[in-house]
Amino acid sequence: MTVQRHSGANSPNQSLVDLTGEYAGSDKDNLDFFVDALDRLADQGVGNKGKMVIGLAGERDLIGVTLRQAQAVVRFDRRPSKWSHAFLIAGEASRDKTELANTKILEVTMNPRGGSLPDPNSNGLTVGKLGNYVSPLVTANVALIAVKMTRKEAEAVLEKATHPNRDRARYNLWESLCVWQGYYWAQGRRPNPLEEGFPIFSSSYVEYAFEGIDLDVTPSASERNSAPDHLYNAAKYWNENMTDLNHPMFGCLLMRDPGCAVLYQDEVKDAADVVARVVEGDPAAEGAAAGAVAGAAAGAVAGAEAAADAIEAHESKEEK
């Protein structure tokens, strides 16, 4: 059985705030959202200044769309998930956008944008940067979710998260990476790994880390086949249960692509260029990112063109 378990909740979690309307038509990028979300979490007394906050990303590149479509089997509506990836913020997060872009995150991913490939010795764990998810064109959907916990509990989750081999018999993240990589390359010629008991590695890693405080953050998973959609479902519908365990969930989300639209290769490349420049602290990239955001509101193609034009203008200025 792959479909999610029903929570029994009568209404969604009111502490999970949808900011989509506030960002519609604006020129703000995902770093603006991260600053906003972290501030809102801090105002509610949760999030431990960012440490061990769960990040969700809904990506529109080929890998992201493949993972989102695969999760249709765990959803009641059989539609693609809004989420393709999950990660953990490794420490306290600055509100300065340049510093925030370089904030370390812990993740298990098929597509490490920092350039360090997964290693079997670390069970697939890589260290990335929050700025890798700045582009609203590629990472169209974003969310930050905080489990209420003490500073000591956050340290326990971090301690477990930085020792990924402690329960490899149950959490063989490297094996899951290999299976999902093969599924992606096969493009539909292999069975969906979720239906064969292989969880999506990123959410499974988050699940593993929170076992450091004996907390199940994917209660809707009907078996060991967790996916990013299960983490979102837990925050949205399982909060009464989490509250009973003294670990209520709070969060903010921003949804630009609920329908899972794939990007073309040139759009992905343009967005990747912007991400690299933002992480490096290039002020011209802020304009390129803003162009991509404005374009995403009007259409993905227009956004890619605006980002490309901004980059070209900056490069032309440098040549002069």
C-alpha positions as CSV (number, residue, x, y, z in Angstrom):
1,M,0.0,0.0,0.0
2,T,1.4,3.4,-1.0
3,V,-1.3,5.9,-0.4
4,Q,-1.0,8.2,2.6
5,R,-2.8,7.5,5.8
6,H,-5.7,9.8,6.7
7,S,-5.0,12.1,9.7
8,G,-8.6,12.4,10.9
9,A,-8.1,16.2,11.1
10,N,-11.2,18.4,10.4
11,S,-9.2,21.3,9.1
12,P,-5.6,22.2,8.0
13,N,-3.0,23.4,10.4
14,Q,-3.6,27.2,10.9
15,S,0.1,27.6,11.9
16,L,1.1,26.7,8.3
17,V,0.8,30.0,6.5
18,D,0.5,30.3,2.7
19,L,2.3,33.4,1.6
20,T,1.6,32.9,-2.1
21,G,-0.8,35.8,-2.4
22,E,1.7,38.2,-0.8
23,Y,4.4,37.3,-3.3
24,A,2.2,37.2,-6.4
25,G,3.3,39.7,-9.0
26,S,6.3,40.9,-6.8
27,D,9.9,41.0,-7.8
28,K,11.0,39.0,-4.7
29,D,13.1,35.9,-4.9
30,N,13.3,32.8,-2.7
31,L,15.8,34.4,-0.4
32,D,13.3,37.1,0.4
33,F,10.8,34.3,1.3
34,F,13.4,32.6,3.5
35,V,14.0,35.8,5.4
36,D,10.3,36.4,5.8
37,A,9.6,32.8,6.9
38,L,12.4,32.7,9.4
39,D,11.2,36.0,10.9
40,R,7.6,34.7,11.2
41,L,8.8,31.5,12.9
42,A,11.0,33.4,15.3
43,D,8.0,35.6,16.2
44,Q,6.1,32.5,17.2
45,G,9.0,31.3,19.3
46,V,9.9,28.3,17.1
47,G,12.7,27.4,14.7
48,N,15.8,27.7,17.0
49,K,17.0,30.6,14.8
50,G,16.9,28.3,11.8
51,K,18.7,25.3,13.1
52,M,17.1,22.1,12.0
53,V,14.3,23.9,10.2
54,I,12.9,21.6,7.4
55,G,13.1,23.1,3.9
56,L,10.9,21.9,1.1
57,A,11.5,22.6,-2.6
58,G,9.2,22.1,-5.6
59,E,11.5,22.1,-8.6
60,R,10.7,22.4,-12.3
61,D,13.9,20.8,-13.8
62,L,13.7,17.3,-15.2
63,I,14.8,15.6,-11.9
64,G,12.4,17.7,-9.9
65,V,9.5,17.0,-12.2
66,T,10.3,13.3,-12.2
67,L,10.2,13.1,-8.4
68,R,7.1,15.2,-8.2
69,Q,5.2,13.0,-10.7
70,A,6.3,9.8,-9.0
71,Q,4.6,10.9,-5.7
72,A,1.2,10.9,-7.4
73,V,0.9,7.3,-6.1
74,V,0.9,8.4,-2.5
75,R,-1.6,11.2,-2.9
76,F,-5.4,10.8,-2.7
77,D,-5.9,12.9,-5.9
78,R,-3.3,11.0,-7.9
79,R,-1.8,14.3,-9.0
80,P,1.9,15.2,-8.9
81,S,3.3,16.5,-5.6
82,K,4.1,20.2,-5.2
83,W,7.4,19.1,-3.7
84,S,10.5,17.3,-5.1
85,H,13.1,17.8,-2.3
86,A,13.6,18.2,1.4
87,F,16.6,19.5,3.4
88,L,17.7,20.7,6.8
89,I,19.2,24.1,7.7
90,A,22.4,23.2,9.5
91,G,22.7,26.2,11.9
92,E,21.6,29.6,12.8
93,A,20.5,31.6,9.8
94,S,21.3,35.2,9.2
95,R,18.7,37.7,7.9
96,D,21.3,39.3,5.6
97,K,20.6,37.9,2.2
98,T,24.2,37.4,1.1
99,E,25.0,35.6,4.3
100,L,21.7,33.7,4.2
101,A,22.5,32.5,0.7
102,N,25.7,30.9,2.1
103,T,24.0,29.3,5.0
104,K,24.8,25.6,5.1
105,I,22.1,23.0,4.6
106,L,22.3,19.2,4.9
107,E,20.7,17.2,2.2
108,V,20.7,13.9,0.3
109,T,20.1,14.8,-3.4
110,M,20.5,13.5,-6.9
111,N,21.4,17.0,-8.0
112,P,23.9,18.6,-5.6
113,R,24.1,22.2,-6.9
114,G,27.2,22.9,-4.9
115,G,29.3,20.6,-7.1
116,S,30.1,18.0,-4.4
117,L,28.8,14.6,-5.6
118,P,27.2,12.2,-3.2
119,D,29.6,9.7,-1.6
120,P,28.7,6.2,-0.4
121,N,31.0,6.7,2.6
122,S,28.6,9.4,3.9
123,N,25.4,7.5,2.9
124,G,24.8,10.1,0.2
125,L,24.8,13.1,2.6
126,T,26.1,16.4,1.1
127,V,26.5,19.9,2.4
128,G,24.9,22.6,0.3
129,K,23.9,26.2,0.5
130,L,20.5,27.7,1.0
131,G,21.3,30.0,-2.0
132,N,21.2,27.1,-4.3
133,Y,17.4,27.3,-4.1
134,V,17.1,31.1,-4.8
135,S,15.7,30.8,-8.3
136,P,11.9,31.1,-8.4
137,L,12.0,29.8,-12.0
138,V,13.6,26.4,-11.1
139,T,12.6,26.2,-7.4
140,A,9.0,27.5,-8.0
141,N,7.6,26.2,-4.7
142,V,9.3,26.6,-1.3
143,A,8.4,26.1,2.3
144,L,10.1,26.2,5.7
145,I,8.7,24.0,8.4
146,A,9.7,24.2,12.1
147,V,9.0,21.4,14.6
148,K,8.7,23.0,18.0
149,M,11.6,21.7,20.1
150,T,14.0,22.9,22.7
151,R,17.6,23.9,21.9
152,K,18.8,20.7,23.4
153,E,16.5,18.7,21.1
154,A,17.6,20.7,18.1
155,E,21.2,19.8,18.9
156,A,20.1,16.1,19.2
157,V,18.5,16.2,15.7
158,L,21.7,17.9,14.3
159,E,23.9,15.3,16.0
160,K,21.9,12.5,14.3
161,A,21.8,14.3,11.0
162,T,25.6,14.7,10.9
163,H,26.1,10.9,11.5
164,P,24.2,9.4,8.6
165,N,25.6,5.8,8.9
166,R,24.2,5.0,12.4
167,D,21.2,3.1,11.1
168,R,22.1,2.2,7.6
169,A,20.3,-1.1,7.8
170,R,17.0,0.9,8.0
171,Y,18.1,4.1,6.2
172,N,20.3,3.1,3.3
173,L,20.1,6.5,1.6
174,W,22.8,5.6,-0.8
175,E,20.9,2.6,-2.1
176,S,17.8,4.8,-2.4
177,L,19.8,7.3,-4.4
178,C,21.0,4.6,-6.8
179,V,17.5,3.2,-7.3
180,W,15.9,6.6,-8.0
181,Q,18.8,7.6,-10.3
182,G,18.1,4.5,-12.4
183,Y,14.4,5.4,-12.4
184,Y,15.1,8.9,-13.6
185,W,17.5,7.7,-16.4
186,A,15.0,5.0,-17.5
187,Q,12.3,7.6,-18.1
188,G,9.3,5.4,-17.3
189,R,10.8,2.0,-18.2
190,R,11.2,1.0,-14.6
191,P,8.6,0.6,-11.8
192,N,8.0,3.6,-9.5
193,P,10.4,3.0,-6.6
194,L,7.8,4.2,-4.1
195,E,5.6,1.3,-5.1
196,E,8.6,-1.1,-4.4
197,G,9.3,0.2,-0.9
198,F,12.1,2.7,-1.8
199,P,11.6,6.1,-0.1
200,I,12.7,9.3,-1.7
201,F,16.1,9.8,-0.2
202,S,15.7,13.5,0.8
203,S,12.7,13.0,3.0
204,S,14.0,9.7,4.3
205,Y,17.1,11.6,5.5
206,V,14.9,14.2,7.4
207,E,12.9,11.3,8.9
208,Y,16.2,9.7,10.0
209,A,17.5,12.9,11.6
210,F,14.3,13.5,13.7
211,E,14.6,10.0,15.1
212,G,17.3,11.7,17.2
213,I,14.4,12.9,19.4
214,D,12.3,9.8,18.7
215,L,9.8,11.8,16.6
216,D,8.1,10.5,13.5
217,V,7.8,13.4,11.1
218,T,6.1,11.3,8.4
219,P,3.1,9.9,10.2
220,S,1.0,9.7,7.0
221,A,3.4,7.3,5.3
222,S,1.7,3.9,5.2
223,E,5.0,2.0,5.1
224,R,8.7,2.8,4.7
225,N,8.1,4.8,1.5
226,S,8.4,8.4,2.8
227,A,8.4,11.3,0.3
228,P,8.6,15.1,0.6
229,D,4.8,15.1,0.2
230,H,4.6,13.2,3.5
231,L,6.5,15.9,5.3
232,Y,4.2,18.6,3.9
233,N,1.1,16.5,4.8
234,A,2.4,16.1,8.3
235,A,2.7,19.9,8.7
236,K,-0.7,20.5,7.1
237,Y,-2.9,17.8,8.5
238,W,-1.2,16.0,11.4
239,N,-0.5,18.9,13.7
240,E,-3.0,17.8,16.3
241,N,-1.1,14.5,16.7
242,M,2.2,16.4,16.7
243,T,0.9,18.7,19.4
244,D,-0.1,15.7,21.5
245,L,3.5,14.7,21.3
246,N,4.6,18.2,22.4
247,H,6.1,18.9,19.0
248,P,3.6,21.1,17.0
249,M,4.6,22.1,13.5
250,F,4.7,25.7,12.2
251,G,5.6,26.9,8.7
252,C,5.3,29.1,5.7
253,L,5.0,28.2,2.1
254,L,5.1,29.9,-1.3
255,M,3.5,28.1,-4.3
256,R,4.2,29.3,-7.9
257,D,3.8,26.0,-9.7
258,P,1.1,23.7,-8.3
259,G,0.7,21.9,-11.6
260,C,4.3,20.6,-12.1
261,A,5.3,22.3,-15.3
262,V,8.7,21.3,-16.7
263,L,11.3,23.8,-17.8
264,Y,13.3,23.7,-21.0
265,Q,17.0,23.3,-20.8
266,D,17.9,26.9,-21.7
267,E,15.6,28.1,-18.9
268,V,17.3,25.9,-16.4
269,K,20.7,27.1,-17.5
270,D,19.7,30.8,-17.3
271,A,18.4,30.2,-13.8
272,A,21.5,28.3,-12.7
273,D,23.7,31.3,-13.8
274,V,21.6,33.6,-11.6
275,V,21.9,31.2,-8.6
276,A,25.7,31.1,-8.9
277,R,26.0,34.9,-9.0
278,V,23.6,35.3,-6.0
279,V,25.7,32.9,-3.9
280,E,28.8,34.7,-4.9
281,G,27.2,38.0,-3.7
282,D,27.1,39.6,-7.1
283,P,24.6,42.6,-6.8
284,A,23.8,42.4,-10.5
285,A,22.4,38.9,-10.0
286,E,19.8,40.4,-7.7
287,G,18.4,42.2,-10.7
288,A,18.5,39.0,-12.8
289,A,16.7,37.1,-10.1
290,A,14.1,39.9,-9.8
291,G,13.6,39.6,-13.6
292,A,13.1,35.9,-13.3
293,V,10.5,36.4,-10.5
294,A,8.6,39.0,-12.4
295,G,8.6,36.7,-15.5
296,A,7.5,33.7,-13.5
297,A,4.4,35.6,-12.5
298,A,3.7,36.4,-16.2
299,G,5.0,33.1,-17.7
300,A,8.1,30.9,-17.4
301,V,9.5,31.9,-20.8
302,A,9.3,35.6,-20.2
303,G,11.0,35.0,-16.9
304,A,13.9,33.2,-18.5
305,E,14.3,35.9,-21.1
306,A,14.4,38.6,-18.4
307,A,17.0,36.8,-16.4
308,A,19.1,36.2,-19.5
309,D,18.9,39.8,-20.6
310,A,20.0,41.0,-17.1
311,I,23.0,38.6,-17.2
312,E,23.9,39.6,-20.7
313,A,23.8,43.3,-19.8
314,H,26.0,42.8,-16.8
315,E,28.5,40.7,-18.8
316,S,28.6,43.4,-21.6
317,K,29.3,46.1,-18.9
318,E,32.2,44.0,-17.6
319,E,33.7,43.6,-21.1
320,K,33.6,47.4,-21.5
